[in-house]
Amino acid sequence: MPLSAAPAIQRLSSLNPLLLDSALASAMVVLTWLWDLYGPDMGRPGDLQAMTLTLLVNAPLALRRRRPLTVLVIVTVASLVYHLQGYHAGLNTIGMMVALYTVAVHRSWKADLTGAVLMVSAWTHGSALQPTVTLPSALVQSLLLAACTLGAGVSVRLLSQRARQLADLATQLRREQDAAADRAVTQERLRIARELHDVVAHHMSVISVQAGLGRFVALSHPPTALATLKVIENTSHEALNEMRRLLSILRIEANDEDEKLYAAAPGLKDIDSIAERIRAAGLSVETTVEGEVRPLPPGLEVCAYRVVQESLTNVLKHAGPARVKVRITYGRSTLTVRVTDDGPGVASARPEPGPDGNGLIGMTERVRLYQGTLKAGPLPQGGFEVLAVFRCSHPARSSETGP
């Protein structure tokens, strides 16, 4: 088919089906009339009755898509009457094929068989009226034509069903892709929210404590006030660096400087610096590392660091002056992070997972992400404990790049 004909076919297929079928029916009526009047004589000469029967045979095709089986019955009966009256034996047979094809496209197998019986009966009768055609040959011819017509119609019906199924599958796939994208966005938002909470809550807690201390000693002890300002300066500077690192993750295109920021994510090597910052805020912090220190996946390093950071922040906010012990234990297949303090041990004085316990909720989600377990609660002898255990049997083989 020439490419130049494709736009014309597309425009034709976009027209109203009723308009197209009406044009087809009108053309068949007019052509049959002309052939009956001016064609070779093969039966009774055409008259008003013949023209009326021709109209009944072909005009109903305008509604063939709306009432396929009804149209086929009308067309077949009218054609049979036309031939019983002795008119042209070769006319008014194409309409039956068009009607049977429409039934095969739009209806079920039962309707197809019913329509085939009607067409074969009428077509065999009309063909047998010709002097050169015997009844057996007319029957065989009718069966072949009916089979070809049904085959074409059923093929189109099956292709249409397959196209609808593919369209439904494509729609379902788009919905699933959209849902997956929404879940990914939600998970990324949760991850960013945890990062923001960890960065902002910790550093702002330290700044708040130091600012309060500096306000009380600003006039009575200027050196202490200057020291608190130094801690505030360092803490705010570190908070800004972590915020820049976090924002660099959100950038669509990262430059070399952003990549360095992302690569410089905090880890267990930075525990001493965070402990020093908490000491400056007035808490006694003791850090202990047990076992053989070895490289861990970057995401796991950040997760363990955040557990320590959040635990120390909670002690600073809820336990007041207290002694804190941070113990990092490297096992053969595990990493254990334990943070204990001897502050107030009343459960209500500490944040628990719930609407207001976002810190522990964030820690729990992080630890689960790395196939670990987290326990947090008051100790029998007083104080509070946060215990996180990670599985890390083959850390060197991990390909993680972040939390």
N, C-alpha and C positions, 0 to 999 in steps of 0.2 A: 504494500500500500504506500503510495507517495506520501512524503512527510507533509506536503502542502494540503492534503486532504484531512489530516488529523484535526486541525482546528474546526473544520466544517462539521466533522462527525461529533466533536465535543459539543458544539453549539446545537446540533440536532438532538443529541441525547439529553440536553438540558431543558428541552421544551416540555410542555405539559403532555403526559402520556395520552390523555383523552383527546387532545388536539391531533397528535400523531395517528392514533387509531381511527379517528374520524376521517382524516385525510386518506388513510389506507382503505377504509370501507367505501368512501366515495369514489376513489379511483377504480376499485374493483367493480362497483356497480356500473359506472360509466363504460369501462372497457368491455364488460360482459354484454351490455346493451349494444354497443357498436359491433362487437363480433357477431352477435346473434342477428343483427340487421344486415350487415354487409359481408359477413364471412360465408364460407361454403355451407351449403345446406346439408345437415346431418340429422334430419328429423323434421318435426312439424315446424312450419314457419313461425317466427316470433310475432306476438301480438301483445295487447295490453295485459292479458293474464300472465304471459311469460315475463313481461317486464316487472309485474308486481311480484311474482315469485322470485325473480332475480334480486329484487330489492330486499325481500325477506331473507334470502340466503346470505347476502353480503352486508347489508346495513347494520345488523346486530354486532358485527365485528368492532364497531366503535366502542362497545362496552365490554370487550372481551377480557380485560384485566380486572374488571369489577365483578363480573359474574361469569367466570370461564365456563363452567359446566352448563349453565342455563343457555348461554350463547351457543354452545356446541349442539345442544338438543334442538334449538330453534333452527340453526343452520342446517343440520342433518335432515330434519323433517321437511323443511322447505325444499331442500335439494332433492329428496326422495319424491316429493309431490311433483316437482318440476319434471323429473325424468319419467314418472308414471303418466304424465300428460303427453308424453311423446315428443317433447321438445329436444333441442340439440343435446346429443348424448355426451359430448365432451365438455360442456360448460357447467358452471356452478359446482365444481368439485374442489377447487383450490381453497375456497372458504372453509371447508371442513378440515383441511390440513392445518390452516392457520389457527382455527379454534382448538383442535386437538393439541397442537403445540403449546398453546396458552394454558390449557388444562394441565399438561405435563409440567410446565414451569411453576404454576401457582397452586396446584392441588396435590392430594396424596395419591398413593398407588391405586387405591380402590377407584378413585375418580378417573385415573388414567386408563384402567381396564374397561370401565364403563364407556368412556369416550372412544376407546379403540374399537369396541364392539359396534357402536353406532356408526363410526366412520367406515369400518370394513363392510358392514351391511349395505349402507347407501352407495359406497363407491363400487362395490361388486355389482350391484344392480345396475348402476349407470354404465359401467364398462361393458357389461354383458349385453346391453342393448345395441352396441355397435356390431354390425354384421360380420366383421372379421375377427371378433374376439369371442372365444369360448368361455363358458362359465368357470371351468377350473383355472384357466389362465387369468381371468378377471379376479378370481379369489386370491390367487398367488400374488398378483400385482397389488391388490388392496392390502394384503398382509405385509408385504415388503414396505409399502409406503407408510403404513401405520407404524411399523417397527422403526423405520428411520425417523419419522416425526416424533415418536415417543422418545427415542434415544437422544435426539437433539434437545428436546424440552427437558428431560430428566437431567441431562448433563449441565444445562444452564442452571437448573434448580440446585443441583449439588454444588456447583461452583458458587452460586449466590450464598448458599448456606455456609460454605467454607469461608467465603469472604466476610460474612457477618461474624463467624466465630473468630477469625483472625482480628477483625476490628475490635471485638469484645476483649480478646486477649491483649491486644495492644493498649486498650483503655485500662484494663486491669494492671498491666505492667507499668503504665504511666502512674497509676495511683500508688502502686507499691514503691516505685522509684521516688515519688514525691514524699510518701510516708517515711522511706528510708532516709531521704535528705532531711526531713523534719527531725527525725530521731537523731541524726548526726549533728544537726544544728543545736538541738537541745543538749546533747551530751557535751558538745564543745562549750556551750554557754555555762553548763554546770562546772566544767573543768576550769573555765576562766573565772567563774564566781569563786571557786575554791582558792584559786591563786590570789585573787584580789583580797579575799578574806584573810588568807595567811599573811600576805604582805602588809595590808593596811592595819589589821587588828594588832599584830605583834608590834610593829614599829610605832604606831600611834599610842599603844599602851605604854611603851617605854618613854616616849616623848611626854605623855601626860604625867606620868609619875615624876619624871625629872623636872618638868615645868613647875609642878606643885612644890617640889622640894626647893627649887631655886627661888620661888616666890617667898617662901618662909625664911630663907637664909640670905636673901639678897642684901639686907642691911646689917644683919648681925654677923655674918661670916662670908664676906665677899669671895675668898678663894673657893669655898664650896659652891657658891653660886656660879662662879666662872667654870668650875668643873662640870656642873650640870648643863651649862650652856654648850660645853664642848661635846658632852654625850648627845645632847639634842642635835647638834650640828652633824655629828657623825651618823647618828641614826637616821635623820632625815635624808642625808646624802645617800645612804645605803638604800633607803626606801625608794628614792627617786630612781636609782639605778635598777632596782628590781621592777619598778613600774615601767621603765623604758624597755627592759627585757621582755616583760609581758606584752607590752604594746607592739613590740617587734614581731611577736608571733602572729598578731592580727594583721600585719601588713601583707598585702598581696604580693608585692615585690620587695624583697629584703636586700639591702646593700651589704657590703662586707662588714660594716660596723655593726649592723643589726645581727648578722650571723655570729659575730663575736660575743654580742650580748647574750644571745640565746645559748651559745656554747658554754657560757660562764654561769650556768645555772648552779645554785648552791647545792652542797652535798655534805656528807658526814665530815669532810675535812674542815668545814666551817663551823663545827659545833663549838670549838673553843671561842671563836669570835662572838657567837650569840650568847655563850655563857658569860663572857666578859661584860657584854652589854647588860645582861640581867643583874650581874653583880653590881654594876654601877647604879642600877636602879634600887639597890638596897637588899637584894636577896643573896644568900650564901649558896653558891652553886658548885658542886663537885662532879667532875666528869671522869669516867673510867672506861677504858677500852680493853676488852678481853678477847683472847683468841688471835688468830693470824689475820692481820689486816690485809685485804685483797681488793682488787678492783671489782666494783659492782656495776650492774646496768645503770646508766644515767637516770632513768626514770625511778628506779628503786632508791637510788641515792637521794633524789629530791624528795621522794615520799618519806623516807626515814628522817630526813632533815626537817620536813614539815611537821612530823609527829613530835619531835623534840621541841620545835619552835612553838607549836600550839600549846603543848603541855606547859612550857615555861611561861607563856603568856597567860594561861589560865591561873597558874600559881600567882603570878604578879597581880592579876586582877581580883582574885577571889580568896587567896590564902594569906594576904598580908605578909608581914615578916616571917620568913620560913627558911628552913634549910632544904635544899633540893639536891638530889643525887641523880645523875644521868649515867646510865650504864649501857654501853654498846657492846654486844657479844657476837663475835663471828664464830658460828658453828660450821661443821662440815657441809651441811646442806641448809642451814638456816641463818638468819640474821635477827637478833633479838634486841629490841629497843625498850628500855625500862626507865621510866621517870617517876621518882617518888619524892614526896615532901612530907614534912611534919607539921604542916599548917592545920587549920581547923578541919576536923574530919567529918563534920555534919554533912550528910548527903545533900541537903537543901542548899548548902553554901556553894556547891559546885555545879557547873553546867552539865545537864544530862541530855541525851538525845531527845529532841522534841522541838517545838516551835521556836524556843529560845536557845537551844543548844546546837547552833550551827557549827561551832568549832569541832565538837566531837562527831557530829554527823559527817562533816568534811573529812575528818581523819578516818572514820570508818570506811567511807567510800574509797578513799585513796588506798587503804590497806587491802581492801577486797580486790581492788583493781590489780594488785600485784600478788594475788593468791595468798594473802596473809590473814591473820586474825588480830583483833584488837579487843582488849579488855580495859575498862576504866571504872574505878570505883574507890570508895573509902577503904582504908586499911583498918584491921581490928584494933591495932594499938594507937590509932589516930593518924591523921594525914590522908594522903590520896596517892593513888598509883595509876599510871598509864602503862600498859604492857602491849607491845606490838611484836608479833613474830612473823617473819617473812620466810618463804621458801626460795632458796637461790642456789640450787644444786649446780647449775652450769652458768654462772654469771658472765663469763667471758664470751660466751657464744651469743648473747643477747644482742639484738639489733635495735633496741629502743633508743629513742632520741629525746624523750621527755616524758613528763607525767601524763 
